[in-house]
């Protein structure tokens, strides 16, 4: 799951192949989570900072799921993201 989120974050950053620090890798995963959950109205893009990194604002609280439900919720949104990007049917 972390690897998929990392790759979505890189895709959304749009900077291509480069080396990322540990903190930047965490930021990329955060970008991915915000991006996929924006499809259901939980987050909205606010724009990019001076370095080109996207920022989001939370629009509504996330559901209070237990850990396995959170993971499944995120997986469903990742699949929706891939469908919207036309990576899968």
Secondary structure, DSSP 8 states (H G I E B T S, - for coil): -HHHHHHHHHHHHT--S----HHHHHHHHHHHHHHHHHTTTSEEEEEE-TTS-EEEEE-S------HHHHHHHHHHHHHHHHHHTTS--
